[in-house]
Amino acid sequence: MIRPIFFILFFFIAQLSFGQNLKVLIDHFAVENDFNGTVLVNKKDEIIYLNSFGLANRENKLANHNHMNYAVASITKVFTSVIILQLVDEGRIDLNKTIGYYLPKYNEAVGNKVTIHHLLTHTSGMQNCEKVKSKNNELPDIYIDDCTIDEIIKKYCSGPIINPTGTTFDYNNGDYIILGKIIEEILQSTFVDALKDRLLIPLEMKNTGLIIHSEEIQNLAIPYKWDVEMNLYKKDPFRRIQNYYSSGALYSCAEDLIRFSKALFDGKLISAESIQLLIRTYEETKGYGYGVWVSYPKYNKTVPKVVQRFGRIWGINTLISHFIDHDITIIVLANTNKVGVLEFQDIVGKELLK
């Protein structure tokens, strides 16, 4: 009986040492580089690291904590892609059908050429929705215009075609704004309600939703952009984040996002076939699938397949990475852009894949 007990004890000590090592590495890097935000690392069914650093509100000296909510920007796109693929699984969306098929009032010249697949892969060829910028505006008009989603689509997300559709990857938030409207049209509900009914409520993601200008969100970190020349943080300029809509208006916390990631890759949200569609890449997209990037970094002697989604808007700086074959997920939520979030993935990869 002594030998099995010895091995159990040895395994427990090894696991403890391994977790402690990761903690030391991440904590040291975060503190040394003035990181502001929350980092979570999950392996299989266990959160092996969770810690927060820096300030959520610099004016009031409020610290970030492990249950802090952050604007996650384009991580929103993964949620939109998943709902689209749920509708594909249900036979309610055909990826090869055009915008015009689902939105008959959409600009006919563009709507009859661009498919759902083109929108998901940013190969629509449409002019970027951020190109319109009035003379005295600090930001593109789309982010400060006080108008409805229908008006946003008509004014900023309806062409013209500047690249041959289906040939060129050109990252455009407008593509995913249109997808949100298509979801609304098919489900005959708001995108907010679709998000709640299909993802947030079933997964008990109680600290996730869309940022609406008129609604106050508790525990929401304020984003600050780091000014290298002046060596200081500047609060992000005012913008109507709700205008990012199904492309980038989501807020969430680390523990909610790990619920989402686990459910997604455990096959609880979409079919196995749709998961493969989500992470399939194309020659013209340079490693981009349906709202996610797929990369193959090298850590020690291992080259894992990593599904990544970044969220970046001025001081908003976020990442969710999933190592497909190792069941490791890394979530980095920051409210400043001073530290590169991918560096946390590198720390974890080098430590866990020895």
Order of alpha helices (4+ residues) and beta strands (2+ residues): alpha-beta-beta-beta-beta-beta-alpha-alpha-alpha-alpha-alpha-alpha-alpha-beta-beta-beta-alpha-beta-alpha-alpha-beta-beta-beta-beta-alpha
